[in-house]
Amino acid sequence: KGITTSFGSAWATQQGVLKLQSHDSKRLFISWPWEMSKGILKLRTQETKVYGRGASPDDAEQLTSNGSDPVVCNKGTYVPYYYSPDGYAALGVVGNAGEKPWGHYAANYTISKGIVTWSFVRPFELYLMPAATLHESTQRLFDLVGKPRVLPRYAFGFFASRWGWESRAYIEDTLSRFRQGRYPIDAVIMDFEWFTNESDYSFNSSGKTYYKDFGYNPVLWPNPKEQFAAYRKDFNIRVGLLRKARLGNTKLLELVKEKGWLLPSAEAGGSWPQNVSQAYAQDRCLNFSDPELREWYSKQQEHYLDDGVEFWWNDEGETMFFTFHWWSAAEAATLHAKVPEKRFFSLNRAWSPGMARLGTAVWTGDIDPGWKDLQEQPGLMLNWGLSGAPYVGCDIGGFTSNSTPDLLSRWMQLGAFMPIMRTHSTITPWAMPHWPWLWGTKAAASIRSSLELRYRLLPYHYSLAHRLYQTGALWVRPLLMEFPADPEVVEMTRQFMDGNILVAPVLNETSERDIYLPKGSWFSLRASNITQSLEGCDDCQRIIHHPKGPSIEKKSNNLFGGDQQSPPIEGPAYITGKAAFTEVPAFVRPGTVLPLAPVVQHSDALPGGPLEVQVYAGADGEFDLIEDDGETLSYEAGGVRTMHIKWTEASSTLSWEIEGSVLAPGLQGFREIFVRFISGTDTFTSNTRPIGITGAVQFKVEVEAAPQREKARVI
């Protein structure tokens, strides 16, 4: 018997041999006769390593592996999935019955001597997805587990978090300083001090009679409704709050124990690797896989939505493999019972494939403030994305102890290009909060520059998130997915693609560039140079200019010089030399069409002025700018406005056409546009004009005889 689809077919023989082939009848693998009674399935392979197992600090800086023993843990998540260059992807499923204590999963695989060996408990399901490329494999995975929902627009801005918010006065002083210092921000996140003034790590299974799991700490929140409303109205800042996957109140513990809603295991201690000897919260961890528990939990949370809590930050839920999934499902149920049309968002310390369809993001755990941890973050982000978690952030600056101005500044530069941008730090006196103004004027200016770049890129990232939802195509991805024939990028994690942007962040304390550009022409990204702004718009943009850094060298040959625009670099090329303190090395190819917003202080201030569309000369290009209301699920029913933007090199013309629901973005939709044309030697800017339904800007490019220099005018 067999199964045939548009992308391949699979069948099994009477002898228990499984065969898989692609849509064009290419054999992808043939198995040994399966041994279901022993919980073993062996597949023949021509490959020694695969992609997409997840990652931890142990292997963050490599993309391939020869196996996965799935587990969720602080700083590490591994999943029962892989993509094989044989031409297929595989996901092993045992369901809730296959969960093991401490976040482990009862299905794993290893690769050795031409055999992929799956070991599992029954019942076991193996989902096979023919895919010719690594790029296609993630699309097939999301077809199976559900397309990642588009997060609320504010999630593409910046979050500021810490453990140790002290009082209402401290909260309001911090919000004021962000706004007065013009550091763009959309939300703050608070650790457990928001609801209690006592840590529960030492509590026994009986908890404490006075502990309140679903209340507020009156020192911080004496008037919750009034405060949440004021912070949105006066500061345009939302608030996300921490939750733990356990209880501490004696009466509530007695109730859930009587109902059978507790897990037999505790939260594993330590970070990575697990240290079970330091486990805590025994007989206090909630079993979120129980639908009755989820319903009860949802009701306990209802009043927070009435008060004005925006989203949840879920911590310390590595009790079972699917805890974070079911926990987020319970929180989503609370939201949708109150406001069915609103998008759900939660930030989680670990994940399992399929969670992104709920509207979740993840962060990489309680990392240290060190250059090694900074260097691991791009690889964790890339490996987790390949495994089914496309929205990844980290504790920018490091969590566990004090950071430094240089480290925090470089980390913020990386964060501007990550799907989620969020700082976090431990409690004082162990660490100083990662508020920009605390780290000196030089670091504060650099951090502001990174935040402004983040908000400039917001319409670009938001459009790519819509494309992810529509097609399953990762926008933050390894260079390998873009340049599969280039041996230099097979294991590369220090650089990555952000849509059409190649990002090569500075990840070392000496500020040395370590950049590789694959074959082709590459322009330096010009996203930090703003030339137009609105009059009298305090929330919109300010004029900034990217500071000039030292020359970039290729084996000691000067590539960029003088005051004129740097010409494209021809790859393959290695770029070294010192990077300026505020420099974020990023590059685009000819034909890149890049939509940018003005600098706004929060996402609700969009559009903030005209849309800037940058065009990098040398090839045809296109981009779909996608806008919606930023808050509701209406985009799933077609409530989006798509602006198809096209650059035609032969005529030097940028044209556009609006399609879909023209009014979908409301007042936050862009209404005006100007074009910045970037050639090999200069930059030319059009005037600002209404977007309308269709439009075009054509440049007339002429070359002066001496010196050889282009000039352009709009016709």
C-alpha positions in Angstrom: 0.0 0.0 0.0 1.2 3.5 -0.7 0.5 7.2 -0.6 1.0 9.5 -3.5 1.0 13.3 -3.3 2.0 16.2 -5.6 5.5 16.3 -3.9 6.3 12.6 -3.7 5.1 9.1 -2.7 5.7 6.5 -0.1 4.7 2.9 0.3 5.5 -0.2 2.3 6.1 -3.8 1.2 4.6 -6.9 2.8 8.0 -7.5 4.3 7.8 -4.2 6.2 10.2 -2.3 4.0 9.4 1.4 3.6 10.2 3.3 0.4 10.1 7.0 -0.3 10.5 8.8 -3.6 10.2 12.4 -4.9 7.6 13.8 -7.3 9.8 12.9 -10.2 10.2 9.3 -9.1 13.7 9.7 -7.6 14.3 7.3 -4.8 15.0 9.1 -1.6 15.5 6.2 0.7 14.6 2.5 1.4 14.3 1.2 4.9 15.3 -2.0 6.5 12.3 -4.2 7.5 10.9 -2.3 10.5 11.0 -3.7 14.0 8.0 -2.1 15.6 7.9 -4.5 18.5 11.4 -3.4 19.4 10.6 0.3 18.8 13.2 0.6 16.0 13.0 1.8 12.4 16.2 1.9 10.2 16.4 4.0 7.0 19.2 3.7 4.5 20.9 7.0 3.7 23.8 8.3 1.6 24.4 11.2 4.0 26.3 11.2 7.3 24.7 14.4 8.7 21.4 16.2 8.7 19.9 19.6 9.5 17.2 20.7 11.8 17.6 18.9 15.2 17.4 22.0 17.4 20.5 23.2 19.3 22.1 24.1 22.6 25.3 25.9 23.6 27.1 22.6 22.9 26.5 22.8 19.1 25.1 26.2 18.4 27.9 27.0 16.0 27.3 24.1 13.6 24.3 23.5 11.4 24.6 19.7 10.8 24.4 16.8 13.2 24.3 13.0 13.3 21.3 12.6 15.7 18.9 14.2 18.1 17.8 13.1 21.6 14.8 15.5 22.0 14.5 17.5 25.2 13.4 21.0 26.3 15.8 22.7 28.7 16.9 26.1 29.8 19.2 27.2 26.9 18.7 24.2 24.7 15.9 22.5 22.7 16.2 19.4 20.6 13.3 18.0 18.5 12.4 14.7 16.7 12.9 16.2 13.3 15.6 16.4 10.5 16.1 17.3 6.9 18.4 15.0 5.0 20.2 16.1 1.8 18.9 12.7 0.5 15.9 14.9 -0.4 13.4 14.6 2.4 12.5 15.7 5.9 11.2 13.5 8.8 9.2 14.2 12.0 8.8 11.4 14.6 5.7 11.7 16.7 4.7 9.7 19.8 2.4 12.3 21.3 1.7 13.1 25.0 2.0 9.4 25.9 5.7 9.5 24.7 6.7 12.3 27.0 9.2 11.5 29.7 10.1 13.4 32.9 12.4 16.5 32.8 11.2 17.5 29.4 12.5 14.5 27.5 10.7 12.8 24.5 10.4 9.1 23.8 11.6 9.2 20.2 15.1 9.9 18.9 17.3 9.2 16.0 21.0 8.6 15.2 23.0 8.4 12.0 25.8 6.0 11.6 27.3 3.9 8.8 24.7 4.8 6.2 21.7 4.2 8.5 19.3 6.5 10.2 18.0 4.7 13.3 14.8 5.8 14.9 14.2 4.5 18.5 10.8 5.1 20.0 7.9 4.0 22.2 4.7 3.0 20.6 2.4 4.2 19.2 4.9 5.9 16.8 4.2 7.9 13.6 6.9 9.0 11.2 5.9 11.8 8.9 8.0 11.9 5.7 8.2 15.1 3.5 10.0 14.9 0.2 11.9 18.2 -0.2 14.6 18.9 -2.8 16.2 21.7 -0.8 16.7 22.9 2.7 14.5 25.8 1.8 11.7 23.6 0.7 12.0 21.4 3.8 10.9 24.2 6.2 7.9 24.9 4.0 6.9 21.2 4.1 7.4 21.2 7.9 5.1 24.2 8.3 2.6 22.6 5.9 2.5 19.7 8.4 2.5 21.4 11.8 0.8 24.7 10.9 2.0 27.9 9.4 3.5 30.4 11.9 0.9 33.0 12.7 1.9 36.7 12.1 2.7 38.2 15.5 1.2 41.5 16.6 3.0 44.4 15.0 4.4 45.6 18.3 6.4 42.3 18.6 8.6 43.5 15.7 9.7 46.4 17.8 11.8 46.4 21.0 11.1 44.9 24.5 13.0 46.0 27.6 13.0 43.4 30.5 14.6 42.8 33.8 14.4 41.0 37.1 14.1 43.6 39.8 11.5 46.2 39.1 11.4 48.0 42.4 8.2 50.1 42.7 5.5 52.0 40.8 7.8 55.1 40.9 10.7 53.1 39.4 8.5 51.7 36.6 7.3 55.2 35.7 10.7 56.7 35.9 12.1 54.0 33.6 9.3 54.5 31.0 9.9 58.3 31.1 13.6 57.9 30.5 13.1 55.7 27.5 10.8 58.4 26.0 12.9 61.4 27.1 16.0 59.8 25.7 14.3 58.9 22.4 15.1 55.2 22.7 12.4 53.5 20.6 10.4 50.9 22.6 7.1 49.1 22.4 6.9 47.1 25.6 8.4 46.4 29.0 8.5 42.9 30.6 8.5 42.2 34.4 9.8 39.2 36.3 8.0 37.5 39.2 8.2 40.6 41.4 5.1 42.0 39.6 2.9 39.6 41.5 4.9 38.6 44.6 7.8 39.9 46.7 9.0 36.4 47.5 10.7 33.8 45.4 9.1 30.3 45.6 12.2 28.2 44.8 12.5 26.9 48.3 8.8 26.1 48.8 7.9 22.5 49.6 5.0 20.7 48.1 2.5 22.4 50.4 3.4 25.9 49.3 2.6 28.9 51.5 -0.8 30.0 52.8 -0.1 33.7 52.1 1.3 33.3 48.6 -0.8 34.7 45.8 -0.4 33.1 42.3 -3.0 35.3 40.6 -2.7 38.6 42.3 -0.4 41.7 42.1 2.4 43.0 44.2 0.9 46.3 45.6 4.3 47.9 45.7 4.5 47.8 41.9 0.9 47.7 41.0 -1.3 49.4 43.6 -3.8 50.3 40.9 -3.3 47.9 38.0 -6.1 49.0 35.6 -5.2 52.7 36.0 -1.5 52.0 35.5 -1.8 49.8 32.4 -4.1 52.4 30.8 -1.8 55.2 31.7 1.3 53.5 30.4 -0.4 52.9 27.0 -1.9 56.4 26.9 1.0 58.5 28.3 4.0 56.5 27.1 2.7 54.3 24.3 4.2 51.3 26.1 2.6 47.9 26.6 3.4 45.5 29.5 4.1 41.8 29.4 4.3 39.8 32.6 6.1 36.6 33.6 4.3 33.4 34.4 5.7 30.1 35.9 4.3 26.7 35.2 3.6 26.0 38.9 1.7 27.2 41.9 2.8 28.3 45.3 -0.4 29.0 47.3 -1.4 26.2 49.7 -5.2 26.2 49.0 -4.7 26.2 45.2 -2.2 23.4 45.5 -4.6 21.4 47.5 -7.3 22.0 44.9 -5.2 21.0 41.9 -3.8 18.0 43.8 -7.3 16.8 44.5 -8.2 17.2 40.8 -5.1 15.3 39.7 -3.8 18.2 37.7 -0.2 18.1 39.0 2.8 16.5 37.2 4.8 13.8 39.1 8.0 15.5 38.1 9.6 18.8 39.1 11.3 21.5 37.1 14.8 20.4 36.2 17.6 22.4 37.9 20.3 24.5 36.3 20.5 25.5 32.7 22.3 23.5 30.1 22.9 20.7 30.6 20.2 19.7 33.0 21.1 19.1 36.6 18.3 17.0 38.0 19.9 16.9 41.4 19.0 20.6 41.7 15.4 20.1 40.6 12.8 22.2 42.4 9.0 22.7 42.7 8.3 19.0 43.2 4.6 18.3 43.3 3.8 21.9 42.4 4.1 21.8 38.6 0.9 22.0 36.6 0.0 19.4 33.9 -1.1 21.7 31.1 -1.8 18.7 28.8 -5.0 18.1 30.9 -7.8 20.1 29.2 -9.7 20.6 32.5 -6.6 22.1 34.0 -6.2 24.4 31.0 -9.8 25.6 31.4 -9.4 26.3 35.1 -6.1 28.1 34.5 -7.6 30.2 31.8 -10.3 31.4 34.1 -7.8 32.4 36.8 -6.1 34.6 34.2 -9.2 36.4 32.9 -9.0 39.4 35.2 -5.5 40.2 33.9 -6.8 40.8 30.4 -9.5 43.1 31.9 -6.9 45.0 33.7 -4.7 45.6 30.6 -1.9 42.9 30.5 -0.8 42.7 26.9 1.1 39.3 26.7 2.8 36.6 28.7 6.4 35.7 29.2 6.4 32.0 30.1 9.4 30.8 32.1 10.6 27.5 33.7 8.2 25.2 32.0 10.7 22.5 31.0 8.7 20.0 33.0 7.4 18.0 30.0 8.2 18.2 26.3 4.9 19.8 25.4 4.4 22.0 28.5 5.1 25.3 26.7 2.7 24.3 23.9 -0.3 23.5 26.1 0.5 26.4 28.5 0.4 28.9 25.6 -2.8 27.2 24.4 -4.4 27.9 27.8 -3.4 31.5 27.7 -4.7 31.8 24.1 -8.0 30.4 25.2 -8.2 33.1 27.9 -7.6 35.8 25.3 -10.0 34.5 22.7 -12.8 34.0 25.2 -12.5 37.7 25.9 -11.4 39.1 22.6 -11.9 36.5 19.9 -10.4 38.7 17.1 -7.2 39.7 18.9 -3.8 38.0 18.1 -2.3 36.0 20.8 1.4 36.4 21.7 3.6 34.7 24.3 7.4 34.5 24.8 8.6 31.1 25.9 11.9 29.7 27.2 11.6 26.4 25.2 9.4 25.1 22.4 8.2 22.2 20.4 7.4 22.0 16.6 4.0 23.5 15.9 3.9 26.1 18.7 4.4 29.0 16.2 0.9 28.4 14.8 -0.4 29.6 18.1 1.4 33.0 17.9 4.4 32.2 20.1 8.0 33.2 20.1 11.0 31.8 22.1 14.1 33.1 23.7 17.4 31.2 24.2 17.3 31.0 27.9 19.3 32.3 30.8 22.6 33.1 29.0 25.7 34.6 30.4 27.0 38.1 29.6 30.1 37.1 27.6 31.4 37.2 24.1 31.1 33.4 23.8 27.4 33.5 24.5 27.0 36.4 22.1 28.7 34.3 19.4 26.3 31.4 20.0 23.1 33.3 19.6 23.0 33.5 15.7 23.5 29.7 15.6 20.8 29.0 18.1 18.5 31.2 16.2 19.3 29.6 12.8 19.2 26.0 14.1 15.9 26.6 15.9 14.4 28.2 12.8 15.3 25.2 10.7 13.6 23.0 13.3 10.3 24.8 13.4 10.8 27.9 15.7 11.0 30.9 13.4 10.5 33.6 16.0 13.6 33.6 18.2 15.1 36.2 20.6 17.6 36.2 23.4 18.5 38.0 26.6 20.4 40.8 24.9 23.5 41.7 27.0 23.3 38.4 28.9 21.2 37.6 32.0 23.2 36.0 34.8 25.7 38.8 35.8 26.9 42.2 34.8 27.5 43.1 31.1 29.8 45.7 29.7 29.1 48.8 27.5 30.9 47.3 24.5 29.3 43.9 24.8 25.8 45.3 25.3 26.2 47.6 22.3 27.4 44.9 20.0 24.6 42.6 21.2 22.0 45.3 20.5 23.3 45.5 16.9 22.7 41.8 16.4 19.3 42.1 18.1 18.1 44.7 15.5 18.1 41.9 12.9 16.7 39.1 15.1 13.0 38.2 14.9 12.5 39.2 18.5 14.6 42.1 20.0 14.6 42.0 23.9 17.1 42.9 26.6 17.0 41.2 30.0 19.2 41.2 33.1 19.2 39.6 36.6 18.5 41.5 39.8 20.6 44.3 41.3 23.3 44.1 42.7 24.3 41.1 40.5 23.7 43.1 37.3 22.9 46.7 36.2 19.7 46.9 34.1 20.3 47.1 30.4 18.7 50.5 30.1 20.7 52.5 27.6 21.3 55.6 29.7 23.1 53.6 32.4 26.0 52.5 30.2 27.7 55.8 29.3 27.1 58.3 26.4 29.0 56.3 23.8 27.1 53.1 24.5 23.8 54.9 24.8 24.3 56.5 21.4 25.1 53.2 19.8 22.1 51.5 21.4 19.8 54.3 20.2 21.2 53.8 16.7 20.5 50.1 16.8 16.9 50.7 18.1 16.3 53.3 15.3 17.5 50.7 12.7 15.2 48.2 14.2 12.2 50.5 13.7 13.4 51.5 10.2 13.2 47.8 9.3 9.8 47.2 10.9 7.7 47.3 7.6 10.3 45.1 6.0 10.3 42.5 8.8 6.5 42.6 9.1 6.1 41.9 5.4 8.5 39.0 5.6 6.5 37.6 8.6 3.4 37.7 6.4 5.3 35.8 3.7 6.3 33.2 6.3 2.6 32.7 7.1 1.6 32.5 3.5 4.4 30.3 2.2 6.3 28.8 5.1 9.5 30.5 3.8 12.0 31.3 6.6 13.2 34.9 6.3 16.0 34.6 8.9 18.0 31.7 7.6 21.5 30.3 7.1 23.5 31.5 4.1 23.5 27.8 3.1 19.9 28.1 2.1 20.7 31.0 -0.3 24.1 29.7 -1.5 23.9 25.8 -1.4 26.8 25.3 -3.7 29.2 27.4 -1.7 31.4 25.2 0.5 32.3 28.2 2.7 28.8 28.5 4.2 28.0 24.8 4.8 28.4 25.2 8.6 28.4 29.0 8.8 26.4 30.5 11.7 28.2 33.8 12.5 26.4 35.4 9.5 22.9 35.0 8.3 20.3 36.2 5.8 17.6 38.5 7.0 15.3 38.4 4.0 17.5 39.9 1.3 20.0 41.3 3.8 23.3 39.5 4.6 24.0 40.3 8.2 27.6 39.8 9.5 27.5 41.2 13.1 30.6 42.1 15.1 30.8 39.3 17.7 34.2 39.9 19.4 35.6 42.3 21.9 38.4 43.5 19.5 35.8 44.8 17.0 37.4 42.8 14.2 35.3 42.2 11.1 35.0 38.5 10.1 32.9 38.7 7.0 32.5 36.4 4.0 30.6 37.5 0.9 29.6 34.8 -1.5 30.0 35.1 -5.3 28.4 38.1 -6.8 28.2 41.9 -6.2 27.5 43.3 -2.8 26.5 46.8 -1.7 26.9 47.9 1.9 23.4 48.4 3.5 22.4 52.1 3.6 19.4 51.7 6.0 20.8 54.1 8.7 20.9 57.2 6.5 17.7 59.3 6.6 17.2 62.3 4.4 13.5 63.2 4.8 11.4 63.8 7.9 8.0 65.3 8.8 7.7 68.8 10.3 6.7 68.9 13.9 6.2 65.1 14.4 7.7 64.4 17.8 6.9 60.7 17.6 8.1 60.2 14.1 11.7 60.4 12.8 14.9 62.4 13.3 17.7 63.1 10.9 20.6 60.7 11.5 23.7 59.9 9.5 25.6 56.7 9.8 29.1 57.7 11.1 32.0 57.0 8.8 34.2 54.1 10.0 37.6 53.0 9.0 38.1 51.5 5.5 37.2 47.9 4.8 40.0 45.8 3.6 40.3 42.7 1.5 43.7 41.2 2.1 45.1 44.7 2.7 43.6 46.2 -0.5 41.5 49.3 0.1 38.0 48.7 -1.3 36.3 51.8 -0.1 37.9 55.2 -0.1 37.2 59.0 -0.4 33.9 60.7 0.4 31.9 59.2 -2.4 29.6 56.2 -2.2 31.4 52.9 -1.7 31.2 50.8 -4.9 29.9 47.2 -4.7 32.3 44.5 -3.5 32.8 41.5 -5.8 32.5 38.2 -4.0 33.7 35.7 -3.1 35.5 38.0 -0.7 36.7 38.0 2.9 36.5 41.3 4.7 38.6 42.1 7.8 39.8 45.1 9.7 38.4 47.1 12.6 34.7 47.9 12.7 33.5 51.3 14.0 31.7 51.1 17.3 28.3 51.8 15.8 28.9 49.7 12.6 26.7 46.8 11.9 28.2 45.1 8.8 25.2 44.2 6.5 25.1 43.8 2.7 22.6 43.5 -0.1 22.9 42.4 -3.8 22.0 44.3 -6.9 18.3 44.4 -7.5 17.4 44.5 -3.8 14.2 46.5 -3.1 14.1 47.5 0.5 11.1 49.3 2.2 12.0 51.3 5.2 10.0 53.4 7.7 11.0 56.7 9.2 12.4 56.3 12.7 9.4 56.2 15.1 9.5 55.8 18.8 6.9 52.9 18.9 5.1 50.8 16.3 1.8 52.6 16.8 3.4 55.8 15.6 3.6 54.3 12.0 3.6 55.4 9.3 5.4 58.5 10.8 6.1 59.9 7.4 6.7 58.7 3.8 7.8 55.1 3.0 11.3 55.0 1.8 12.1 52.4 -0.9 15.7 51.8 -1.5 16.8 50.3 -4.8 20.3 48.9 -5.3 21.2 49.1 -9.0 22.4 46.4 -11.2 19.5 43.9 -11.6 15.8 43.7 -11.7 14.1 43.2 -8.3 10.8 43.2 -6.4 9.3 43.1 -2.9 5.8 42.8 -1.5 5.1 45.3 1.2 2.2 43.8 3.3 0.2 45.9 5.8 -2.8 45.1 8.0 -4.3 46.4 11.2 -1.4 45.0 13.3 -3.6 43.7 16.1 -6.4 41.3 14.9 -6.7 38.0 13.0 -8.4 39.7 10.1 -5.3 39.0 7.9 -6.2 35.3 8.0 -9.5 36.2 6.1 -7.7 38.4 3.6 -7.6 41.7 5.5 -4.3 42.8 4.2 -3.1 45.4 1.7 -0.2 44.3 -0.5 1.9 46.7 -2.4 3.7 44.9 -5.2 6.9 46.9 -5.7 9.0 46.2 -8.8 12.3 47.6 -10.0 13.1 47.4 -13.8 16.8 47.9 -14.4 16.6 48.4 -18.1 14.4 51.5 -17.7 15.6 52.5 -14.2 12.0 52.5 -13.1 10.4 51.6 -9.7 6.7 50.8 -10.1 4.1 49.7 -7.7 0.5 48.4 -7.5 -1.8 48.1 -4.6 -3.8 44.9 -4.2 -6.2 43.5 -1.6 -8.0 45.4 1.2 -6.9 49.0 0.6 -8.2 50.2 4.0 -6.8 47.2 6.0 -4.0 49.1 7.7 -6.2 52.1 8.6 -4.3 55.2 9.7 -1.1 53.3 10.2 -0.8 52.5 6.5 1.8 54.3 4.4 0.3 57.0 2.2 3.4 58.6 0.7 6.6 57.3 -0.8 10.0 58.4 -2.0 12.7 56.3 -3.7 16.4 56.2 -3.0 18.3 54.9 -6.0 21.8 53.5 -5.0 24.3 53.0 -7.8 27.9 52.0 -7.8 29.2 55.5 -7.1 26.3 57.6 -5.8 22.9 57.8 -4.3 19.9 59.7 -5.8 16.6 60.5 -4.1 13.3 61.2 -5.6 10.7 63.7 -4.3 7.9 62.5 -2.1 4.6 61.6 -3.8 1.3 59.9 -2.9 1.2 56.2 -3.2 -2.3 55.9 -4.6 -3.3 52.6 -6.2 -0.5 52.5 -8.8 2.5 54.6 -9.4 6.1 54.7 -10.7 9.3 56.7 -10.4 11.8 56.6 -13.3 15.4 57.8 -13.0 17.4 59.1 -15.9 21.0 57.9 -15.3 23.8 59.7 -17.1 27.6 59.2 -16.8 29.8 62.2 -16.7 32.9 61.8 -18.9 35.5 63.0 -16.3 35.5 62.0 -13.6 33.6 58.8 -14.3 30.6 59.4 -12.1 26.9 58.8 -12.4 24.3 61.4 -12.0 20.5 60.9 -12.1 17.3 62.8 -12.2 13.7 61.8 -11.9 11.7 61.9 -15.1 
